[in-house]
Amino acid sequence: MATRLQAVASTEAMRNYAVGFTSDLARQRALGDAMFLVGDGVPVASTFEYQAYDRNDVITIPNTVTTINNPVGARITYGGTKVTGTLEVHRGTSDIFYVGPRVTEADLLMKIQNQARATTQLMMNGRAKRVIDAAMSAGGAGTAYPLSVAGTAAVDLIQGYIETVMLGSLNAGNIRILFGTSAFRKFANHPTVQARINGGATKTNNSTPSEEQVANIIGYGVEVRQSTAVFNSAQIGQSGTPAFTLGDNILIATVSPLPNTEDPAALKLFVGYGDNDLQPKYRLAHGNDTEFEEATWGWSERVVTANSAALLRLNVT
């Protein structure tokens, strides 16, 4: 027998909500730090293969010119190494309380919708942390970017780093720069950056550039984003100190415009076929003389470093 939440979740109102919310979620994913670094999720089976590259691999452009009568084209091959991966299974469970039959169907629908929002937001925060952690690990110890040193040519220096990333991936994608929260502030206020702001900054009138202006100042057609994600490693009930996920660091990465299993982009986010974060499973439960149901949202994903040569980690000092 279906529980009350199961019955409500199958209504047309909930289905219509799910359609709209899925669209909103897609926009949120596109704007998030995680998706900025990976481009988009690549749908795969639970066990999958992908091509991995390093600085010693050769990426060549095949000669596809042939004759009209030749039915066989140039053999497409990839440098690098074929790697087998397995998706991680993720599940989040929320308690949805109600008191007997006095709670209306509309009340339960609202509770489900609110839990869907809250659970999805936590999911996105966790995904962003996993992607940034993977990028930081791929960048190793990082490269010092001495913005505090007098005379540092901030723009010229970062342009050189961009060229290194381009060479590492045969420029097979978009160059994106994710500035840590404080790293963006230090770069934007650096004297050599301020000197390049047209019609704004003078010695007595500084200007704070936007992400788009910073991208224009740097050039190379890069895309720029300032990370503002915050995390707290402490568990509920413990004291802890919030910190920026990406503070005094900058990540420069090649991101494929059409992510797939073979391209030489830096990072990839693999997701399960048919995953739907908005179709929870429900279970009737009891506790403290209160009847409630548990709603569990499930999805699967795996973040991998596919090409360490297509990413640089800068440590702002």
C-alpha positions as a Markdown table, in Angstrom:
| # | Residue | x | y | z |
|---|---|---|---|---|
| 1 | Met | 0.0 | 0.0 | 0.0 |
| 2 | Ala | 1.3 | 3.4 | -1.0 |
| 3 | Thr | 2.2 | 5.8 | 1.8 |
| 4 | Arg | 0.7 | 9.3 | 1.9 |
| 5 | Leu | 3.9 | 10.9 | 0.5 |
| 6 | Gln | 4.1 | 8.3 | -2.3 |
| 7 | Ala | 0.6 | 9.1 | -3.3 |
| 8 | Val | 1.3 | 12.9 | -3.3 |
| 9 | Ala | 4.6 | 12.5 | -5.1 |
| 10 | Ser | 2.8 | 10.8 | -8.0 |
| 11 | Thr | 0.3 | 13.6 | -8.5 |
| 12 | Glu | 0.2 | 15.8 | -11.6 |
| 13 | Ala | 1.1 | 18.8 | -9.4 |
| 14 | Met | 4.3 | 17.2 | -8.2 |
| 15 | Arg | 5.2 | 16.1 | -11.8 |
| 16 | Asn | 4.7 | 19.7 | -13.0 |
| 17 | Tyr | 6.8 | 21.0 | -10.2 |
| 18 | Ala | 9.6 | 18.5 | -11.0 |
| 19 | Val | 9.7 | 19.7 | -14.6 |
| 20 | Gly | 10.2 | 23.3 | -13.6 |
| 21 | Phe | 12.6 | 22.5 | -10.9 |
| 22 | Thr | 14.7 | 20.4 | -13.2 |
| 23 | Ser | 15.1 | 23.4 | -15.5 |
| 24 | Asp | 16.1 | 25.6 | -12.5 |
| 25 | Leu | 18.5 | 23.0 | -11.4 |
| 26 | Ala | 20.1 | 22.9 | -14.8 |
| 27 | Arg | 20.7 | 26.6 | -14.6 |
| 28 | Gln | 22.1 | 26.3 | -11.1 |
| 29 | Arg | 24.5 | 23.6 | -12.3 |
| 30 | Ala | 25.7 | 25.7 | -15.2 |
| 31 | Leu | 26.5 | 28.6 | -12.8 |
| 32 | Gly | 28.2 | 26.4 | -10.1 |
| 33 | Asp | 31.9 | 26.2 | -9.4 |
| 34 | Ala | 31.9 | 22.5 | -10.2 |
| 35 | Met | 30.3 | 22.7 | -13.6 |
| 36 | Phe | 32.5 | 25.7 | -14.4 |
| 37 | Leu | 35.5 | 23.4 | -14.2 |
| 38 | Val | 34.1 | 20.3 | -15.8 |
| 39 | Gly | 31.7 | 21.8 | -18.4 |
| 40 | Asp | 28.9 | 19.2 | -18.0 |
| 41 | Gly | 28.3 | 15.7 | -16.7 |
| 42 | Val | 29.2 | 12.8 | -19.1 |
| 43 | Pro | 26.5 | 10.1 | -18.8 |
| 44 | Val | 28.0 | 6.6 | -18.5 |
| 45 | Ala | 27.2 | 3.2 | -17.1 |
| 46 | Ser | 28.2 | 2.2 | -13.6 |
| 47 | Thr | 31.5 | 0.9 | -14.9 |
| 48 | Phe | 33.0 | 3.0 | -17.7 |
| 49 | Glu | 36.2 | 3.7 | -19.6 |
| 50 | Tyr | 37.9 | 7.0 | -20.4 |
| 51 | Gln | 41.1 | 8.3 | -21.9 |
| 52 | Ala | 43.7 | 9.8 | -19.5 |
| 53 | Tyr | 46.6 | 11.9 | -20.6 |
| 54 | Asp | 49.8 | 13.4 | -19.1 |
| 55 | Arg | 52.5 | 15.7 | -20.3 |
| 56 | Asn | 54.4 | 12.9 | -22.1 |
| 57 | Asp | 51.4 | 11.9 | -24.3 |
| 58 | Val | 51.1 | 13.1 | -27.9 |
| 59 | Ile | 47.8 | 14.4 | -29.2 |
| 60 | Thr | 47.8 | 14.5 | -33.0 |
| 61 | Ile | 45.3 | 15.9 | -35.5 |
| 62 | Pro | 44.6 | 13.1 | -38.1 |
| 63 | Asn | 44.9 | 13.7 | -41.8 |
| 64 | Thr | 41.3 | 13.0 | -42.9 |
| 65 | Val | 41.8 | 14.0 | -46.6 |
| 66 | Thr | 40.9 | 11.0 | -48.8 |
| 67 | Thr | 39.3 | 10.2 | -52.2 |
| 68 | Ile | 35.6 | 10.0 | -52.8 |
| 69 | Asn | 35.8 | 6.3 | -53.7 |
| 70 | Asn | 37.7 | 5.3 | -50.5 |
| 71 | Pro | 35.1 | 4.0 | -48.0 |
| 72 | Val | 37.6 | 3.9 | -45.1 |
| 73 | Gly | 38.5 | 7.1 | -43.3 |
| 74 | Ala | 41.6 | 8.0 | -41.3 |
| 75 | Arg | 41.9 | 5.9 | -38.2 |
| 76 | Ile | 41.1 | 8.0 | -35.2 |
| 77 | Thr | 43.4 | 7.2 | -32.3 |
| 78 | Tyr | 44.2 | 8.8 | -29.1 |
| 79 | Gly | 47.5 | 9.2 | -27.1 |
| 80 | Gly | 47.2 | 8.5 | -23.4 |
| 81 | Thr | 45.9 | 5.5 | -21.6 |
| 82 | Lys | 42.5 | 3.9 | -21.4 |
| 83 | Val | 41.4 | 3.9 | -17.7 |
| 84 | Thr | 38.4 | 2.0 | -16.2 |
| 85 | Gly | 36.4 | 3.8 | -13.6 |
| 86 | Thr | 33.4 | 3.1 | -11.4 |
| 87 | Leu | 30.7 | 5.5 | -10.4 |
| 88 | Glu | 30.2 | 6.4 | -6.7 |
| 89 | Val | 26.7 | 6.0 | -5.4 |
| 90 | His | 25.3 | 8.9 | -3.4 |
| 91 | Arg | 22.2 | 9.0 | -1.3 |
| 92 | Gly | 20.7 | 11.6 | 1.0 |
| 93 | Thr | 17.8 | 11.0 | 3.3 |
| 94 | Ser | 15.5 | 13.6 | 4.8 |
| 95 | Asp | 12.7 | 13.2 | 7.4 |
| 96 | Ile | 9.4 | 14.6 | 6.4 |
| 97 | Phe | 7.1 | 14.9 | 9.4 |
| 98 | Tyr | 3.3 | 15.1 | 9.5 |
| 99 | Val | 0.6 | 14.6 | 12.1 |
| 100 | Gly | -2.0 | 12.1 | 11.0 |
| 101 | Pro | -4.8 | 12.9 | 8.6 |
| 102 | Arg | -5.0 | 16.6 | 9.6 |
| 103 | Val | -2.1 | 17.4 | 7.2 |
| 104 | Thr | -3.6 | 18.1 | 3.8 |
| 105 | Glu | -2.3 | 16.9 | 0.5 |
| 106 | Ala | -1.2 | 20.5 | -0.3 |
| 107 | Asp | 0.9 | 20.6 | 2.9 |
| 108 | Leu | 2.6 | 17.3 | 2.1 |
| 109 | Leu | 3.3 | 18.5 | -1.5 |
| 110 | Met | 4.9 | 21.7 | -0.1 |
| 111 | Lys | 7.1 | 19.6 | 2.3 |
| 112 | Ile | 8.3 | 17.4 | -0.5 |
| 113 | Gln | 9.2 | 20.4 | -2.7 |
| 114 | Asn | 11.1 | 22.1 | 0.2 |
| 115 | Gln | 13.0 | 19.0 | 0.9 |
| 116 | Ala | 13.8 | 18.6 | -2.8 |
| 117 | Arg | 15.3 | 22.1 | -2.8 |
| 118 | Ala | 17.3 | 21.6 | 0.4 |
| 119 | Thr | 18.6 | 18.2 | -0.6 |
| 120 | Thr | 19.6 | 19.4 | -4.1 |
| 121 | Gln | 21.4 | 22.4 | -2.7 |
| 122 | Leu | 23.4 | 20.2 | -0.4 |
| 123 | Met | 24.1 | 17.9 | -3.3 |
| 124 | Met | 25.5 | 20.8 | -5.3 |
| 125 | Asn | 27.6 | 22.0 | -2.5 |
| 126 | Gly | 29.1 | 18.6 | -2.0 |
| 127 | Arg | 29.7 | 18.2 | -5.7 |
| 128 | Ala | 31.5 | 21.6 | -5.9 |
| 129 | Lys | 33.7 | 20.6 | -3.0 |
| 130 | Arg | 34.6 | 17.2 | -4.6 |
| 131 | Val | 35.4 | 18.9 | -8.0 |
| 132 | Ile | 37.6 | 21.6 | -6.4 |
| 133 | Asp | 39.4 | 19.1 | -4.2 |
| 134 | Ala | 40.1 | 17.0 | -7.3 |
| 135 | Ala | 41.4 | 20.0 | -9.2 |
| 136 | Met | 43.6 | 21.1 | -6.2 |
| 137 | Ser | 45.0 | 17.6 | -6.0 |
| 138 | Ala | 45.7 | 17.5 | -9.7 |
| 139 | Gly | 47.6 | 20.8 | -9.4 |
| 140 | Gly | 50.0 | 19.2 | -6.8 |
| 141 | Ala | 51.9 | 21.7 | -4.7 |
| 142 | Gly | 51.0 | 24.5 | -7.1 |
| 143 | Thr | 53.0 | 27.4 | -8.6 |
| 144 | Ala | 53.7 | 30.5 | -6.6 |
| 145 | Tyr | 51.9 | 33.6 | -7.9 |
| 146 | Pro | 53.6 | 36.5 | -6.0 |
| 147 | Leu | 51.0 | 39.3 | -6.2 |
| 148 | Ser | 52.4 | 40.8 | -2.9 |
| 149 | Val | 55.8 | 41.3 | -4.4 |
| 150 | Ala | 56.4 | 44.8 | -5.7 |
| 151 | Gly | 56.9 | 45.0 | -9.4 |
| 152 | Thr | 55.1 | 41.7 | -10.2 |
| 153 | Ala | 53.7 | 41.8 | -13.7 |
| 154 | Ala | 50.4 | 40.2 | -12.7 |
| 155 | Val | 48.8 | 40.0 | -16.1 |
| 156 | Asp | 51.8 | 39.0 | -18.1 |
| 157 | Leu | 52.6 | 36.2 | -15.6 |
| 158 | Ile | 49.1 | 34.7 | -15.7 |
| 159 | Gln | 49.1 | 34.9 | -19.5 |
| 160 | Gly | 52.2 | 32.7 | -19.5 |
| 161 | Tyr | 50.5 | 30.2 | -17.3 |
| 162 | Ile | 47.5 | 30.1 | -19.7 |
| 163 | Glu | 49.9 | 29.3 | -22.6 |
| 164 | Thr | 51.2 | 26.4 | -20.5 |
| 165 | Val | 47.7 | 25.0 | -20.1 |
| 166 | Met | 46.9 | 25.5 | -23.8 |
| 167 | Leu | 50.0 | 23.5 | -24.8 |
| 168 | Gly | 49.1 | 20.7 | -22.3 |
| 169 | Ser | 45.7 | 20.1 | -24.0 |
| 170 | Leu | 46.5 | 21.2 | -27.6 |
| 171 | Asn | 44.1 | 24.0 | -26.7 |
| 172 | Ala | 41.3 | 21.4 | -27.2 |
| 173 | Gly | 38.7 | 23.4 | -25.3 |
| 174 | Asn | 37.9 | 26.5 | -23.4 |
| 175 | Ile | 40.3 | 28.0 | -21.0 |
| 176 | Arg | 38.6 | 28.8 | -17.7 |
| 177 | Ile | 40.1 | 30.5 | -14.7 |
| 178 | Leu | 38.4 | 29.9 | -11.3 |
| 179 | Phe | 39.7 | 32.5 | -8.8 |
| 180 | Gly | 39.6 | 31.8 | -5.1 |
| 181 | Thr | 37.6 | 34.4 | -3.2 |
| 182 | Ser | 40.5 | 36.3 | -1.8 |
| 183 | Ala | 42.7 | 35.5 | -4.8 |
| 184 | Phe | 40.3 | 37.5 | -7.0 |
| 185 | Arg | 40.4 | 40.4 | -4.6 |
| 186 | Lys | 44.2 | 40.5 | -4.7 |
| 187 | Phe | 44.4 | 40.2 | -8.4 |
| 188 | Ala | 41.6 | 42.8 | -9.1 |
| 189 | Asn | 43.3 | 45.3 | -6.8 |
| 190 | His | 46.9 | 44.7 | -8.0 |
| 191 | Pro | 48.4 | 48.0 | -9.4 |
| 192 | Thr | 49.3 | 46.5 | -12.8 |
| 193 | Val | 45.7 | 45.3 | -13.2 |
| 194 | Gln | 44.2 | 48.6 | -12.1 |
| 195 | Ala | 46.4 | 50.3 | -14.6 |
| 196 | Arg | 44.7 | 48.4 | -17.4 |
| 197 | Ile | 41.1 | 49.4 | -16.5 |
| 198 | Asn | 40.0 | 51.8 | -19.2 |
| 199 | Gly | 38.2 | 54.9 | -18.1 |
| 200 | Gly | 38.2 | 54.0 | -14.5 |
| 201 | Ala | 41.3 | 53.5 | -12.4 |
| 202 | Thr | 43.7 | 56.3 | -11.7 |
| 203 | Lys | 46.2 | 56.7 | -8.9 |
| 204 | Thr | 43.5 | 58.3 | -6.8 |
| 205 | Asn | 40.4 | 56.6 | -8.2 |
| 206 | Asn | 40.7 | 52.8 | -8.2 |
| 207 | Ser | 38.0 | 50.6 | -9.7 |
| 208 | Thr | 36.9 | 47.0 | -8.8 |
| 209 | Pro | 36.6 | 45.1 | -12.1 |
| 210 | Ser | 33.9 | 42.5 | -12.7 |
| 211 | Glu | 34.6 | 38.9 | -13.8 |
| 212 | Glu | 34.0 | 39.9 | -17.4 |
| 213 | Gln | 36.4 | 42.8 | -17.1 |
| 214 | Val | 39.1 | 40.6 | -15.6 |
| 215 | Ala | 38.6 | 38.2 | -18.5 |
| 216 | Asn | 39.0 | 41.0 | -21.0 |
| 217 | Ile | 42.1 | 42.3 | -19.2 |
| 218 | Ile | 43.7 | 38.8 | -19.3 |
| 219 | Gly | 42.8 | 38.2 | -22.9 |
| 220 | Tyr | 43.2 | 34.8 | -24.7 |
| 221 | Gly | 39.4 | 34.4 | -24.8 |
| 222 | Val | 39.4 | 33.0 | -21.2 |
| 223 | Glu | 36.3 | 32.7 | -19.1 |
| 224 | Val | 36.6 | 33.9 | -15.5 |
| 225 | Arg | 34.7 | 33.1 | -12.3 |
| 226 | Gln | 35.2 | 34.1 | -8.7 |
| 227 | Ser | 34.5 | 31.2 | -6.3 |
| 228 | Thr | 32.5 | 32.2 | -3.3 |
| 229 | Ala | 31.7 | 28.7 | -1.9 |
| 230 | Val | 32.1 | 28.2 | 1.8 |
| 231 | Phe | 32.5 | 25.0 | 3.8 |
| 232 | Asn | 32.8 | 24.0 | 7.4 |
| 233 | Ser | 34.5 | 20.7 | 8.1 |
| 234 | Ala | 33.0 | 20.4 | 11.6 |
| 235 | Gln | 30.0 | 18.1 | 12.2 |
| 236 | Ile | 26.7 | 19.4 | 13.6 |
| 237 | Gly | 27.1 | 20.1 | 17.3 |
| 238 | Gln | 30.8 | 20.7 | 17.1 |
| 239 | Ser | 32.6 | 24.0 | 16.9 |
| 240 | Gly | 34.2 | 24.9 | 13.7 |
| 241 | Thr | 35.4 | 27.8 | 11.5 |
| 242 | Pro | 33.8 | 28.4 | 8.1 |
| 243 | Ala | 36.4 | 28.7 | 5.3 |
| 244 | Phe | 36.3 | 29.5 | 1.6 |
| 245 | Thr | 36.5 | 26.3 | -0.5 |
| 246 | Leu | 39.0 | 28.1 | -2.7 |
| 247 | Gly | 40.7 | 31.0 | -0.9 |
| 248 | Asp | 44.2 | 32.2 | -2.0 |
| 249 | Asn | 44.3 | 29.8 | -5.0 |
| 250 | Ile | 43.6 | 30.1 | -8.7 |
| 251 | Leu | 42.8 | 27.1 | -11.0 |
| 252 | Ile | 43.4 | 27.4 | -14.7 |
| 253 | Ala | 41.9 | 24.6 | -16.7 |
| 254 | Thr | 41.0 | 23.5 | -20.1 |
| 255 | Val | 37.3 | 22.6 | -20.3 |
| 256 | Ser | 35.7 | 20.8 | -23.2 |
| 257 | Pro | 32.7 | 22.5 | -24.8 |
| 258 | Leu | 31.3 | 19.0 | -25.4 |
| 259 | Pro | 32.6 | 16.8 | -22.6 |
| 260 | Asn | 33.1 | 13.1 | -23.5 |
| 261 | Thr | 35.2 | 10.1 | -22.6 |
| 262 | Glu | 38.0 | 10.8 | -25.0 |
| 263 | Asp | 38.8 | 14.6 | -25.0 |
| 264 | Pro | 42.0 | 15.9 | -23.3 |
| 265 | Ala | 40.2 | 18.3 | -20.9 |
| 266 | Ala | 41.6 | 18.5 | -17.3 |
| 267 | Leu | 38.7 | 17.2 | -15.3 |
| 268 | Lys | 35.6 | 15.1 | -16.0 |
| 269 | Leu | 32.4 | 14.6 | -14.1 |
| 270 | Phe | 30.8 | 11.2 | -15.0 |
| 271 | Val | 27.2 | 10.7 | -14.0 |
| 272 | Gly | 24.8 | 7.8 | -14.2 |
| 273 | Tyr | 22.5 | 7.2 | -17.1 |
| 274 | Gly | 19.0 | 8.3 | -16.2 |
| 275 | Asp | 19.8 | 9.7 | -12.8 |
| 276 | Asn | 16.9 | 11.8 | -11.5 |
| 277 | Asp | 17.6 | 13.7 | -8.3 |
| 278 | Leu | 13.9 | 14.5 | -7.9 |
| 279 | Gln | 12.5 | 11.0 | -7.7 |
| 280 | Pro | 13.0 | 10.0 | -4.1 |
| 281 | Lys | 12.0 | 6.8 | -2.4 |
| 282 | Tyr | 9.8 | 6.9 | 0.7 |
| 283 | Arg | 9.6 | 4.8 | 3.8 |
| 284 | Leu | 7.2 | 5.1 | 6.7 |
| 285 | Ala | 8.9 | 5.5 | 10.0 |
| 286 | His | 8.1 | 6.3 | 13.6 |
| 287 | Gly | 9.9 | 8.1 | 16.4 |
| 288 | Asn | 9.0 | 9.9 | 19.6 |
| 289 | Asp | 5.4 | 9.1 | 19.1 |
| 290 | Thr | 5.4 | 11.1 | 15.8 |
| 291 | Glu | 4.7 | 9.5 | 12.5 |
| 292 | Phe | 6.9 | 10.6 | 9.6 |
| 293 | Glu | 8.3 | 9.4 | 6.4 |
| 294 | Glu | 11.9 | 9.2 | 5.2 |
| 295 | Ala | 12.5 | 10.5 | 1.7 |
| 296 | Thr | 15.8 | 9.4 | 0.1 |
| 297 | Trp | 17.3 | 11.0 | -3.0 |
| 298 | Gly | 19.9 | 9.0 | -4.9 |
| 299 | Trp | 22.3 | 9.7 | -7.7 |
| 300 | Ser | 25.7 | 8.5 | -8.9 |
| 301 | Glu | 28.8 | 10.3 | -10.1 |
| 302 | Arg | 32.6 | 10.2 | -10.2 |
| 303 | Val | 35.1 | 13.1 | -10.6 |
| 304 | Val | 38.3 | 12.2 | -12.3 |
| 305 | Thr | 41.5 | 14.0 | -13.4 |
| 306 | Ala | 41.8 | 13.0 | -17.1 |
| 307 | Asn | 44.7 | 15.3 | -18.1 |
| 308 | Ser | 46.9 | 16.9 | -15.4 |
| 309 | Ala | 48.8 | 18.8 | -18.1 |
| 310 | Ala | 45.6 | 20.8 | -18.9 |
| 311 | Leu | 45.4 | 22.3 | -15.4 |
| 312 | Leu | 47.5 | 24.6 | -13.3 |
| 313 | Arg | 47.1 | 25.5 | -9.6 |
| 314 | Leu | 48.4 | 29.0 | -8.6 |
| 315 | Asn | 49.1 | 29.9 | -5.0 |
| 316 | Val | 48.7 | 33.6 | -4.5 |
| 317 | Thr | 51.2 | 35.1 | -2.1 |
